[in-house]
Amino acid sequence: MTADTHLTVTPRMRQVPIALCAVGVIAFAAGLILSPERTWLNLLVDGFLVLALGVIGIFFMASQRLASSKWWAPIRRIPEAFSLLLPVAAVLMIVLAFGFHKLYPWVDPSSPELVDEHPLIRAGRLTYLSPAFVYVRMVVIVGLWTFFALRMRKISLGGDASAEAGLSAHARLYRYSGAFAPLFALTFAMASYDWVISLEPKWFSTMFSVYVFAGAFVEGIAAVALVTVILKRKQLFGPEGKVVDTHVVQTLGTMILAFSTFWGYIWIAQYLLVWYGNIPEEAFWYLERNNGGWLPLLLGSFAVSWVIPFFTLLPIGSKRSLKMMMGMSIFVLAGRWLDLYILVMPSKESSPQFGPLEIGMAAGAVGLVWLVVIRGLSRAPLIPPHEPVIAARRRLDSGHA
């Protein structure tokens, strides 16, 4: 750690994620030979999780700024670092495009999956899921997200120059946050449809994009919490590390508790509405996931993503414990992978398959995130030197408020 609180990346800190990335590449290459369809499905699961981490990094910052939150100021470099995943995720999605013909029925406009008895539904489906339109949407969505990530990062770094620059950056980032929030709502809803629902285009749910958002937001909060706890336990925040206090950790725990509960509410609401409505065009999606060995995983993902985190983090002491928060963050992230696995895999696979392919490619995704995040954290002071909120706290602590 240098005097200005940059994270010093040691060779060992790079070796482990590089090894994980190598495992992922080997698993992907072997999978393309042995089981191409399953391999592309796994790339969709892992790639979408990385993409979600990147865009939620921006949304986390935007939502906190628009709410005028102050607690998160000492750790804002962490969601910033996660937002830098977007260019990498874009590359993963470009690679995934080579496997679209294995995954998405809309690649072939004559596919029976696009047929519907109602002419308006059929025409709308064929128009919205025309390959050219889908590709354009995907490129525009990821391009816009990447623009906001890089632009907001540049403004943030510019604010480190002086106190005046810090105030200017704070105001500009507030304006960018206001522009990003409604754009995110629209584009994330479209992304969840294009990459996930369109695997089975006959199925639809007006709650699905909210469901995917809730899961992605919990994923992002858990990832920020995990990195915060690791840096705090290893005392890597530097001389001003005391500003990352118990209150910050507790607030992250509270957010995991709250938004995992929100995700659980949407999970139950969507399930009950579809199941008891018993409309064939909707119910078949859950029937697939209630058979062939999928039901234990479906219920297990609910337990891992909500039941266990809820009862574990309910006591205030759990949210203040670094060890407990680290464990629950990892637990929630594993639950997010399992949830997306269940959303994606049954569209093509009749039964769940866990093996070296899933483990290897997931390990590769972890390594990729690890590399990008530590690189992002090493390129700027971990605690912004001229963040207005932190500057005000310094004046208060020194008795010159």
C-alpha angles and dihedrals in degrees: 000000000000125000093263091055098252113157110251109219110212123203090253091055088059099039097065097050092042089054090049091050090051090052089051094050092048092048091049093049093047091046093055088059099041104031114003099176094049090047094054090048090054091049089053091051095047096037094050091049090053090046090050092050089054098049093040087055087064094041091050090055094042095049093048093048094048090049089051090234116175103184094077098052095097092054101039092112088068099063086040089059091049091052088061087070090079098084089048092047088051089059091050090052091049089054089047090055089070088064098045091105088062094049115030125059091202091071084080108048090200092060114130087228088074095051121105132173091230109078095211093052091046093049093046093048093049091049098046093042097044104134095237092051092048093049092049091050092049093049093046094047096050090040092054093047091049091049092054092045095052095038095050091045091053092050091047093052090047088059090065093073099080144336090266091050089049092056091047092049091048091056094044093048089052090057092047089049090054090052094045099050099069091036090054092051092056100039096044091052089052092045093052089053097044098047102031117017094041088067082080104022095181090067122079138173127176088209096054100090090049089049093052091045092051090052093045092050092051088048091053094047091048091050092050090047092050094052092043092053093046092051092045095048091050091044092235097144089086131216093337094048091116089079087068090070137161090278091063093050092045092051091052089051090050091051092051089050093048100044096041085056090050089051090049091051092053090045092055095040094051093044094050095044093050096040099047093037085059094194107164093224089058107027096059090071092061092039088061090053094046094058140052095041094303097111096074089051092046092053091038092056089053091052094046095043099043121357098056097038090046097054093037096051097038094092112075091228092063092055090051095048113097091202093050093045092050092051094046092047091055090044093052092047090053088050091053091054091049092049094052090044089059092046093053112028103058089061088077108006121073093205137015118271121194117180146118090307095059093040094046097048093044088051089052091053091050090051092049093051090046093053095047095046097049089046090052092048092049094054097064139027109282089225110041106240096214102033103143094223093052092043090054090050091051091053090048092050092049092051096246100108 
